[in-house]
């Protein structure tokens, strides 16, 4: 069993860490204050290859495997948690489009994602349907020979305030998952109204409510085929849950690293405060929890790359990593005492940002339910 990254993955880690420290980290807190990313951020992410991690080189991407994608996102999260959302969405949605689109669709859809001219959002959640995603109510009505018209509301859409395109789920048939179709649609259209939310964290990521007023979508922008979108796309969530876990771990690890540095440098009662077990032992505990959660997330990504079932590890990581990351970030802040409580420190912002992924993309309850069914079997699980 080899836990080492390949030389190519180590090169990617070093390159993304250097890029993020220079081009991303300096604006982390300022972006939070103004509630928007700096102009040019998405272009910089694309230039570094972060929007084309999972896109084949023939379409302008890097063509990296799942483990490498996790490495890149973990490093980016150390600099700016919210800068990970466009890269995460690009990886997840590009995988879906590549797997379910025909050649003409891939030629049309994938290069703009890789080069940053298309910023993508996953438009699934609705005001009355979050965890119960198969209860989608948004309607797609046939529009003669032209295609479809989408009408309804999507809520809590991360990047919804900034995205140019969305993978939008709408009902084209009867109740249940097989009555839902996925569309790759433009969001910067007069038929889509956006309302950005004011949140505890993730303030620059543009979480928004989108109201679709008969948005026209071409027939060749249907993904996988009518009635197939929901079933096909849900298969990608297990993989993205491992990536989400590493984003949380990356941000919390940055806070823990700062806390360990502070424990070495800060003196009280004539010695470094790290010499006091009451301070150092909690940091050790959280470093252990994060290390274990990281291994679980990378196991899931390794299994995906190996063509193995990765659902168990990915869902275990998703319920545990955000909680472990939040608690680690909290302890890091407490380590700084009065100096960690002010807005001049990024510690509080990381804690707020990580908290959001205890909710998004699968709550702890729903991911535990998936794990229970995998371990017990559906007949014996909740």
Legacy VTK file of the C-alpha trace (Angstrom):
# vtk DataFile Version 3.0
C-alpha trace
ASCII
DATASET POLYDATA
POINTS 382 float
0.000 0.000 0.000
1.538 3.273 -1.169
0.357 6.579 0.277
2.762 8.702 -1.771
1.549 10.999 -4.505
3.030 10.534 -7.952
5.708 13.011 -9.104
3.082 14.613 -11.373
0.699 15.040 -8.448
3.437 16.500 -6.262
4.264 18.959 -9.043
0.601 19.920 -9.280
0.385 20.413 -5.502
3.439 22.691 -5.462
2.273 24.659 -8.495
-1.244 25.253 -7.173
0.057 26.169 -3.706
2.389 28.780 -5.231
-0.312 30.106 -7.568
-2.899 30.314 -4.782
-0.547 32.083 -2.374
0.168 34.786 -4.959
-3.078 35.175 -6.912
-5.821 34.019 -4.549
-5.000 34.237 -0.834
-4.412 38.030 -0.685
-8.066 38.726 -1.585
-9.733 36.104 0.627
-10.952 38.455 3.334
-11.575 41.420 1.048
-13.824 39.257 -1.156
-15.804 38.250 1.920
-16.244 41.893 2.911
-17.532 43.002 -0.491
-19.506 39.784 -1.127
-17.970 39.119 -4.532
-14.774 37.679 -6.006
-12.257 40.094 -7.443
-12.541 40.811 -11.165
-10.308 38.454 -13.074
-10.300 35.660 -10.493
-12.112 33.164 -12.714
-9.784 33.909 -15.615
-6.802 33.343 -13.323
-8.247 30.034 -12.120
-8.743 28.958 -15.722
-5.214 30.031 -16.618
-3.865 27.827 -13.831
-5.847 24.880 -15.195
-8.169 24.746 -12.200
-11.373 24.932 -14.258
-10.214 22.176 -16.601
-8.895 19.642 -14.133
-11.307 16.911 -15.249
-11.639 18.011 -18.861
-9.672 16.079 -21.475
-6.717 17.798 -23.069
-8.441 17.642 -26.446
-11.055 20.049 -25.095
-8.527 22.400 -23.499
-8.364 20.853 -20.038
-5.671 19.128 -18.014
-7.243 15.671 -18.108
-6.293 14.904 -14.497
-7.519 11.964 -12.459
-9.752 12.236 -9.413
-6.909 12.107 -6.870
-5.090 14.940 -8.641
-8.291 16.973 -8.650
-8.534 16.494 -4.886
-4.902 17.567 -4.464
-5.514 20.776 -6.423
-8.705 21.684 -4.567
-7.187 20.990 -1.152
-4.330 23.373 -1.955
-6.652 26.039 -3.343
-8.817 25.830 -0.214
-5.845 26.626 1.981
-5.725 30.021 0.260
-9.403 30.780 -0.376
-12.211 28.394 0.450
-14.692 30.157 -1.841
-12.387 30.151 -4.865
-12.875 26.374 -4.854
-16.530 26.550 -5.890
-15.962 27.390 -9.581
-13.304 24.665 -9.785
-15.474 22.132 -7.941
-18.516 22.853 -10.113
-16.417 22.704 -13.256
-15.049 19.288 -12.273
-18.434 17.813 -11.366
-20.432 19.260 -14.257
-17.738 18.640 -16.874
-17.651 14.984 -15.793
-21.428 14.770 -16.242
-21.361 16.478 -19.632
-18.442 14.396 -20.879
-20.082 11.144 -19.800
-23.553 11.924 -21.132
-23.092 14.285 -24.078
-22.511 13.326 -27.680
-19.441 14.489 -29.586
-21.058 17.684 -30.825
-22.249 18.578 -27.326
-18.843 17.925 -25.807
-17.205 20.083 -28.488
-19.616 22.890 -27.674
-19.785 22.620 -23.893
-16.382 21.612 -22.548
-13.832 24.084 -23.997
-15.645 27.169 -22.592
-15.669 25.592 -19.108
-11.944 24.868 -19.301
-11.007 28.364 -20.494
-13.258 30.136 -17.993
-15.636 31.730 -20.481
-18.403 29.543 -19.006
-18.784 29.539 -15.219
-21.138 26.748 -14.250
-23.622 26.139 -11.455
-25.543 23.038 -10.414
-29.227 24.017 -10.370
-31.024 21.263 -8.482
-32.250 22.492 -5.080
-35.652 24.199 -4.849
-37.317 26.150 -2.021
-39.326 23.105 -0.912
-36.924 20.384 -2.026
-33.358 20.145 -0.766
-32.539 16.679 0.502
-35.599 15.283 -1.335
-34.055 16.259 -4.656
-36.141 13.812 -6.694
-39.243 15.906 -5.886
-38.192 18.621 -8.363
-41.149 20.831 -9.350
-39.585 23.109 -11.975
-41.347 22.419 -15.247
-39.899 21.994 -18.717
-42.593 22.440 -21.334
-42.083 21.517 -25.009
-41.605 24.579 -27.191
-42.672 23.271 -30.570
-39.703 22.151 -32.653
-37.347 24.599 -30.908
-36.813 22.748 -27.663
-38.120 23.515 -24.192
-39.161 26.333 -21.854
-38.057 26.153 -18.203
-40.250 27.704 -15.519
-39.817 27.598 -11.745
-37.464 28.500 -8.917
-34.096 27.094 -7.903
-32.754 28.076 -4.482
-29.457 27.901 -2.606
-27.530 27.688 -5.872
-23.834 28.174 -5.160
-22.319 30.511 -7.773
-25.880 31.252 -8.855
-25.152 34.962 -8.667
-22.106 34.689 -10.948
-22.543 31.657 -13.210
-23.109 32.018 -16.952
-24.421 28.465 -17.406
-26.182 25.895 -15.288
-26.935 22.204 -15.252
-30.653 22.655 -14.608
-33.051 19.909 -13.542
-36.696 20.180 -14.516
-39.679 17.887 -14.620
-40.659 16.624 -18.041
-42.666 13.608 -16.928
-44.438 11.966 -14.017
-43.474 12.216 -10.348
-40.216 10.622 -9.250
-36.623 10.641 -10.488
-37.411 9.216 -13.935
-39.613 12.185 -14.715
-36.705 14.637 -14.408
-34.543 15.852 -17.282
-31.225 17.710 -17.095
-30.564 20.717 -19.331
-27.356 22.644 -19.924
-28.741 26.164 -20.076
-27.547 29.765 -20.187
-28.240 31.673 -16.985
-27.221 35.157 -18.169
-30.572 35.563 -19.890
-33.468 37.966 -19.424
-35.689 34.983 -18.635
-33.672 34.265 -15.444
-33.933 36.558 -12.416
-31.306 36.226 -9.691
-31.490 37.109 -6.025
-28.215 36.721 -4.158
-28.587 35.662 -0.527
-26.872 37.143 2.528
-25.153 34.301 4.350
-23.140 33.528 7.475
-20.231 32.421 5.307
-19.279 31.862 1.654
-20.199 35.484 0.988
-18.140 35.858 -2.176
-19.427 32.617 -3.703
-22.710 34.132 -4.834
-25.277 31.717 -3.416
-28.535 32.734 -5.053
-32.156 32.029 -5.803
-32.891 31.792 -9.530
-36.363 32.329 -10.971
-36.872 30.928 -14.468
-39.606 32.579 -16.503
-40.053 30.344 -19.542
-36.320 30.231 -20.290
-35.860 28.840 -23.823
-33.504 25.859 -24.078
-32.583 24.195 -27.369
-33.429 20.558 -27.934
-29.725 19.722 -28.253
-29.040 21.100 -24.767
-30.740 18.116 -23.128
-28.170 16.070 -21.189
-28.366 12.258 -21.541
-31.957 12.379 -22.829
-35.444 13.181 -21.491
-36.087 11.522 -18.156
-32.478 10.402 -17.706
-30.793 13.459 -16.243
-31.468 12.966 -12.555
-30.482 9.313 -12.444
-27.272 9.931 -14.396
-26.144 13.026 -12.522
-26.770 11.693 -9.024
-24.011 9.171 -9.664
-21.534 12.038 -9.673
-22.389 13.257 -6.201
-20.467 10.519 -4.421
-17.309 11.639 -6.190
-17.903 15.342 -5.519
-18.483 14.610 -1.826
-14.873 13.452 -1.512
-13.712 16.663 -3.185
-15.875 18.743 -0.857
-14.311 16.958 2.096
-10.817 17.925 0.935
-11.860 21.556 0.437
-12.985 21.680 4.076
-9.831 19.909 5.229
-7.593 22.278 3.262
-9.115 25.369 4.858
-9.027 23.912 8.368
-5.439 22.725 7.887
-4.379 26.275 7.059
-5.888 27.439 10.366
-4.243 24.605 12.300
-0.862 25.391 10.747
-1.239 28.993 11.891
-2.222 27.808 15.362
0.860 25.584 15.650
3.050 28.492 14.550
1.407 30.694 17.157
1.952 28.038 19.836
5.678 28.129 19.060
6.006 31.897 18.912
3.647 33.138 21.638
5.111 33.120 25.128
3.329 33.136 28.476
4.756 32.565 31.933
8.226 32.580 30.420
7.784 29.797 27.855
6.097 29.022 24.515
2.397 28.388 25.027
2.773 25.130 23.068
4.448 23.674 26.160
1.114 23.776 27.982
-0.703 20.500 27.407
-4.100 22.177 27.717
-3.288 24.104 24.560
-1.162 21.656 22.547
-3.198 18.483 23.106
-6.431 19.835 21.528
-4.434 20.888 18.475
-2.912 17.411 18.256
-6.364 15.850 18.468
-7.743 17.972 15.643
-4.662 17.400 13.500
-5.319 13.671 13.928
-8.994 13.967 12.983
-8.155 15.975 9.872
-5.428 13.541 8.849
-7.813 10.608 9.129
-10.564 12.425 7.229
-8.075 13.326 4.494
-7.077 9.672 4.048
-10.731 8.661 3.809
-11.415 11.271 1.131
-8.371 10.250 -0.896
-9.365 6.597 -0.594
-12.679 7.489 -2.224
-10.936 9.330 -5.059
-8.419 6.512 -5.504
-11.267 4.020 -5.751
-12.968 6.158 -8.388
-9.775 6.265 -10.429
-9.438 2.494 -10.052
-13.005 1.937 -11.264
-14.074 0.626 -7.869
-17.180 1.422 -5.837
-16.267 4.587 -3.919
-19.654 5.423 -2.411
-18.929 4.217 1.124
-15.695 6.155 1.626
-17.026 9.280 -0.115
-20.170 9.496 1.986
-18.300 8.702 5.207
-15.912 11.530 4.376
-18.726 13.961 3.534
-20.518 13.707 6.875
-17.314 13.696 8.911
-14.865 16.053 7.198
-16.926 19.280 7.321
-17.665 18.745 11.011
-14.066 17.856 11.811
-12.858 20.854 9.811
-15.226 23.257 11.561
-14.152 22.017 14.990
-10.465 22.220 14.035
-10.898 25.765 12.728
-12.731 26.663 15.929
-9.932 25.299 18.102
-7.355 27.133 16.011
-9.192 30.397 16.599
-9.347 29.749 20.349
-5.608 29.098 20.375
-5.036 32.714 19.339
-7.298 34.031 22.080
-8.024 37.731 21.651
-5.902 37.868 18.506
-8.059 35.313 16.727
-11.369 37.007 17.426
-10.943 40.092 15.258
-11.739 40.470 11.592
-8.101 41.168 10.798
-7.529 37.409 11.140
-8.882 34.911 8.546
-9.548 32.317 11.262
-13.171 33.256 11.852
-13.944 33.462 8.164
-12.577 29.981 7.497
-14.754 28.651 10.300
-17.844 30.350 8.839
-17.077 29.186 5.321
-16.517 25.549 6.288
-19.802 25.477 8.203
-21.777 25.864 4.988
-20.687 22.462 3.732
-22.187 20.800 6.775
-25.404 21.624 4.902
-24.639 21.794 1.189
-24.241 18.867 -1.204
-25.576 16.326 1.261
-26.209 16.937 4.946
-24.695 14.669 7.567
-28.079 12.984 7.950
-28.476 12.082 4.290
-24.884 10.906 3.865
-25.173 8.756 6.997
-28.329 7.304 5.473
-26.360 6.348 2.360
-23.655 4.765 4.520
-26.230 2.867 6.589
-27.836 1.410 3.467
-24.450 0.359 2.090
-23.442 -1.324 5.359
-26.780 -2.810 6.382
-28.554 -3.251 3.071
-31.664 -1.319 2.126
-33.996 -3.828 3.819
-32.331 -3.350 7.213
-31.414 0.362 7.088
-33.486 3.505 7.691
LINES 1 383
382 0 1 2 3 4 5 6 7 8 9 10 11 12 13 14 15 16 17 18 19 20 21 22 23 24 25 26 27 28 29 30 31 32 33 34 35 36 37 38 39 40 41 42 43 44 45 46 47 48 49 50 51 52 53 54 55 56 57 58 59 60 61 62 63 64 65 66 67 68 69 70 71 72 73 74 75 76 77 78 79 80 81 82 83 84 85 86 87 88 89 90 91 92 93 94 95 96 97 98 99 100 101 102 103 104 105 106 107 108 109 110 111 112 113 114 115 116 117 118 119 120 121 122 123 124 125 126 127 128 129 130 131 132 133 134 135 136 137 138 139 140 141 142 143 144 145 146 147 148 149 150 151 152 153 154 155 156 157 158 159 160 161 162 163 164 165 166 167 168 169 170 171 172 173 174 175 176 177 178 179 180 181 182 183 184 185 186 187 188 189 190 191 192 193 194 195 196 197 198 199 200 201 202 203 204 205 206 207 208 209 210 211 212 213 214 215 216 217 218 219 220 221 222 223 224 225 226 227 228 229 230 231 232 233 234 235 236 237 238 239 240 241 242 243 244 245 246 247 248 249 250 251 252 253 254 255 256 257 258 259 260 261 262 263 264 265 266 267 268 269 270 271 272 273 274 275 276 277 278 279 280 281 282 283 284 285 286 287 288 289 290 291 292 293 294 295 296 297 298 299 300 301 302 303 304 305 306 307 308 309 310 311 312 313 314 315 316 317 318 319 320 321 322 323 324 325 326 327 328 329 330 331 332 333 334 335 336 337 338 339 340 341 342 343 344 345 346 347 348 349 350 351 352 353 354 355 356 357 358 359 360 361 362 363 364 365 366 367 368 369 370 371 372 373 374 375 376 377 378 379 380 381
